[in-house]
Amino acid sequence: MTFCRKTGSKIKQVLQQFDSFIERYAEEALQVTKIIQSALESPVADLLEAIIPGDADTIFKNKLLQALEIGIDALSIVNTCRQEASLEAKLHCFVNGLKTVSPDLQDAVFQKLQSILLRELDGNTRKQNIYDLFSQAAYSNSK
């Protein structure tokens, strides 16, 4: 029982490190993964436009595109996706690769992608496991 209390305390402590800035990015990262996940069921003509609307802030848009590319490269379940010439092509390759794996693995990849997006949007200021924890909590709350 002591273990559970200590673990619960540590989790609360870690989550308190995040400010509203991080929470905002967590929501953005979650939305990106949800849009990509929906593309598994019904293809979107312009997936990048669906993820990042044209009216998005340019600085944020560029940061999110860079984060998305880093995430896709890090999680490439199909190594050939890394060799694609554009982010749009990488994204389509990534979605097509995800279609071939189990729903459980898809969920794991989406949660990790959300975590990587959050890390990159935050400027990689914390350890990856902190982003993983926060992303898992946000992903679980969205289900």
N, C-alpha and C positions, 0 to 999 in steps of 0.2 A: 504494500500500500504506500510506503514511503517513496518507493521508486516512482509511482504514478504522480504523487504530489510534486516531487522534485522535477520530473519531466514537464508536468503542467506549468510549473513556475518558470522553467527555462523557456518554454514556448511563449508564454505571455511576455517574458522579458524581451525575447527576440522580436516579437510582433510590435512591441512598443517602440522599437528602433525606427520603424517606418513612419514617415510623416505623410501628410496628405499628398505631397508631390509623388511619392512612391505609389500610394494607393491609386492615384489617377492613372499612372502608367500601368499598374496591374490591370485596371479595367480596360485600357486600350489594348494591352497584350492579349487579354482574354477575348476581346471582340475580334481581333485578327484571327486567333485560332478557331473561333466559332465560324467565321466566314469561310476559312479554309476547310473546316469540317463539313460545312454545308455543301461545298463544291464536290465532296465525295459522292453525294447523293444526286445532285443535279448540277452539271457543269455550268459555270458562269463564263460568259463570253470574254469579259475583261476582268480577270480575277484581281489584278493589282488595283484597278479602279474601284472594285467592290470593297477591297480592304482599305484603301486610302482614297477617299473622295477628292475630287479636284479642288474643292474649296478648303481643304485642310491647310493649316499653317505650313509654309514652305520649309522652315527649319525643322519642325516636327516631322513633316512628311519625309524629308531626306534622312533624318535620324531613324525613323521607323523602317524605311526601305533598307538602310544599311544593316539594321538589327535583324530584319527578316532574312537578308542574304547570309549573314553570319549564322543564324539559326538553321537555315536550310542546309548550309554547308556542314555544320556540326552534326546535324541529325540525318544526313543523307543516308536513307535506307537503301538507296540505289546510288552507287558511287558515280554512275554516269551523270547524275544530276549536277555534280560539281563542275563538270566540263561544259555545261550549257553556256552559251554566249551571253544571255541576258537573264536578268532576274525573273522576268515573265516566263521564260523557257524553263528556268530552274524550278519555279513554282509549279508549273504544269507537270513537270517530271516528278516532283515531290508528291503532288496529289495523286498522280497515276501510280506511283510506288506504294503509297498508303492504301490504295484500293486493293492491293494484293495481300495485305496482312490482316490478322485478326482484329476485331473491334477492341479487344483489350490492349493490344500493342498500339493501335491507333490512339487510344486514350492516353497511354503513356507518352507517346511521341508528342501529342498536342500539349500535354501538361509540361513537358520539358521544353518545348518550343516557347510556350508562354513564359517560362522561367528565363530562358535565354533572352527573349525580347525585353523582359523587364530589366534584366541585368544590363543589357546594352543601352536601353533608354535612360537608365539611371547613371550611366557612365562607369559601370563596373566598379563601384565604390565599396562594395561589401563582398563577403565570401559567397561563392555559388550556392552553398547549402542554405544560406539565409534567403536567397531569391527562390530556391526550390520550395522551402517551407511556406513562404508567403504565397507563392503561385499555387501550391497545392491547396491551401486554404481557400483562395479565391476560386479556383477551379471546382472544388468540392461544393462550395456555396452556390455555384451557378447551375449545378445539376438538379 
